């Protein structure tokens, strides 16, 4: 993949087949590595969740780059940014839906042998960071999307871009915490 990237790095044209192929190869490699990384986890479910979280992160970065273009090119139509807010909100809604179902169906057994579902686990000492990750990765970005939508109605793209930066940071911190729980406890959130 590094070799393909090096060949096309200084290319004057964009090849729409090469760019996605690098990502697809990465997804295939992740699917091969994942069962060896954590053997106790369902690799198919974990791969789907990891890809969904990666899509959310990619949408946030795309969203931020698009917002940055609005700082430089004044005549861009605002509808592109509004469509991005809608797509980002849909991905976040899917993740919230999945997380809520997963928190109900997944149990955690503590050191004393007590069985908890993840909703109960989040309000204990060991699960406090999981509650933080759920808030800053799901609830906080939805609130930010509402603020971004209202800001875009005012045609204030600079303010919307600032809110996008905050959304990027919250999504990245949430993903770091969720990866910790994935590696530590095998939670595929």
C-alpha positions in Angstrom: 0.0 0.0 0.0 2.9 2.3 0.8 4.4 1.6 -2.7 1.1 2.4 -4.4 0.7 5.6 -2.4 4.3 6.6 -3.3 3.7 6.0 -7.0 0.5 8.2 -7.1 1.6 10.9 -4.6 2.8 13.4 -7.2 0.3 12.5 -9.8 -1.4 15.3 -11.7 -4.7 13.4 -12.1 -6.9 11.6 -9.6 -7.5 7.9 -10.1 -10.8 7.0 -8.6 -9.9 3.3 -8.5 -6.6 3.5 -6.7 -7.7 5.7 -3.8 -10.6 3.4 -2.6 -8.5 0.2 -3.4 -6.0 1.3 -0.7 -8.8 1.6 1.8 -10.3 -1.7 0.8 -7.0 -3.5 1.1 -6.7 -2.0 4.6 -10.1 -3.3 5.5 -9.3 -6.8 4.3 -6.0 -6.8 6.3 -7.9 -5.6 9.4 -10.4 -8.5 8.9 -7.4 -10.9 8.8 -5.7 -9.5 11.8 -8.7 -9.0 14.1 -9.3 -12.6 15.1 -5.6 -12.9 16.1 -5.7 -9.6 18.0 -8.5 -10.6 20.4 -9.6 -14.2 19.9 -12.6 -14.0 22.3 -14.4 -11.4 20.2 -16.8 -12.1 17.3 -14.6 -10.9 14.4 -17.5 -10.1 12.1 -19.3 -7.9 14.6 -16.1 -6.2 15.7 -15.1 -5.5 12.1 -18.5 -4.0 11.4 -18.3 -1.7 14.4 -14.7 -0.7 13.7 -15.6 0.1 10.1 -18.7 2.1 11.3 -16.6 4.1 13.7 -14.0 4.6 11.0 -16.7 5.9 8.7 -17.8 8.4 11.4 -14.2 9.6 11.8 -13.8 9.9 8.1 -17.1 11.8 7.7 -15.9 14.2 10.5 -12.6 14.8 8.8 -14.3 15.3 5.4 -16.8 17.6 7.1 -14.0 19.6 8.6 -12.0 19.9 5.3 -15.2 21.0 3.5 -15.8 23.6 6.2 -12.3 24.8 5.7 -12.9 25.3 2.0 -15.7 27.6 2.9 -13.2 29.8 4.6 -11.2 30.1 1.4 -13.8 30.0 -1.4 -16.6 32.4 -0.6 -19.0 31.4 -3.5 -19.5 27.7 -2.5 -23.1 26.8 -2.0 -24.1 26.3 1.7 -26.1 23.2 0.7 -23.0 21.0 0.5 -22.2 21.7 4.1 -25.8 21.1 5.1 -25.9 17.7 3.3 -22.7 16.8 5.2 -24.4 17.6 8.5 -27.3 15.3 7.5 -25.0 12.5 6.6 -23.0 12.9 9.8 -26.1 12.9 11.9 -27.3 9.7 10.2 -24.1 7.9 11.0 -24.2 9.2 14.6 -27.8 8.0 14.9 -26.8 4.6 13.7 -24.0 4.5 16.2 -26.3 5.6 19.0 -28.8 2.9 18.0 -26.1 0.2 18.0 -24.6 1.4 21.3 -27.9 1.4 23.1 -28.7 -2.2 21.9 -25.2 -3.4 22.6 -25.3 -1.9 26.1 -28.4 -3.9 26.9 -27.3 -7.3 25.4 -23.7 -7.3 26.6 -22.8 -8.3 30.1 -19.7 -7.7 32.1 -18.6 -9.9 35.0 -16.5 -8.1 37.6 -13.8 -9.6 39.8 -16.4 -10.7 42.4 -18.4 -12.6 39.8 -21.3 -10.1 39.7 -22.9 -9.9 36.2 -23.8 -6.4 34.9 -25.1 -5.1 31.7 -23.1 -2.3 30.2 -25.6 0.4 31.2 -25.0 -0.6 34.9 -21.2 -1.0 34.2 -21.0 2.6 32.9 -22.0 3.9 36.3 -19.3 2.1 38.2 -15.7 3.0 38.8 -14.4 0.7 36.0 -16.9 1.9 33.5 -16.8 5.6 34.1 -14.6 6.2 31.0 -17.1 4.2 29.0 -19.8 6.7 30.0 -17.6 9.6 29.1 -16.8 8.0 25.7 -20.6 7.4 25.0 -21.3 11.1 25.9 -18.4 12.7 24.0 -18.7 10.3 21.0 -22.5 10.3 20.5 -24.5 12.8 22.5 -22.1 15.8 22.3 -21.6 15.5 18.5 -25.4 15.4 18.0 -25.7 18.6 20.1 -22.9 20.1 18.1 -24.7 19.1 14.8 -27.8 21.0 16.0 -25.7 24.0 16.7 -23.9 23.7 13.4 -27.2 23.4 11.5 -28.5 26.6 13.2 -25.2 28.3 12.5 -25.4 27.3 8.8 -28.9 28.8 8.7 -27.2 32.1 9.6 -24.7 31.6 6.7 -21.9 31.7 9.3 -19.5 29.1 7.9 -16.5 30.3 10.0 -18.5 29.5 13.2 -19.6 26.2 11.8 -16.0 25.3 11.0 -15.0 26.1 14.6 -17.7 23.8 15.8 -16.5 21.1 13.4 -13.1 21.2 15.0 -14.6 20.6 18.4 -16.6 17.7 16.9 -13.4 16.2 15.5 -11.6 16.3 18.8 -14.6 14.8 20.7 -14.9 11.9 18.2 -11.2 11.2 18.3 -11.1 11.1 22.1 -14.2 8.9 22.2 -12.6 6.5 19.7 -9.5 6.3 21.8 -11.4 5.4 24.9 -13.6 2.9 23.0 -10.5 1.2 21.6 -9.1 0.9 25.1 -12.3 -0.9 26.2 -12.2 -3.0 23.1 -8.6 -4.2 23.8 -9.1 -4.4 27.6 -12.5 -6.1 27.9 -13.4 -7.1 24.3 -16.4 -4.6 24.1 -17.2 -4.0 20.4 -18.7 -0.6 20.8 
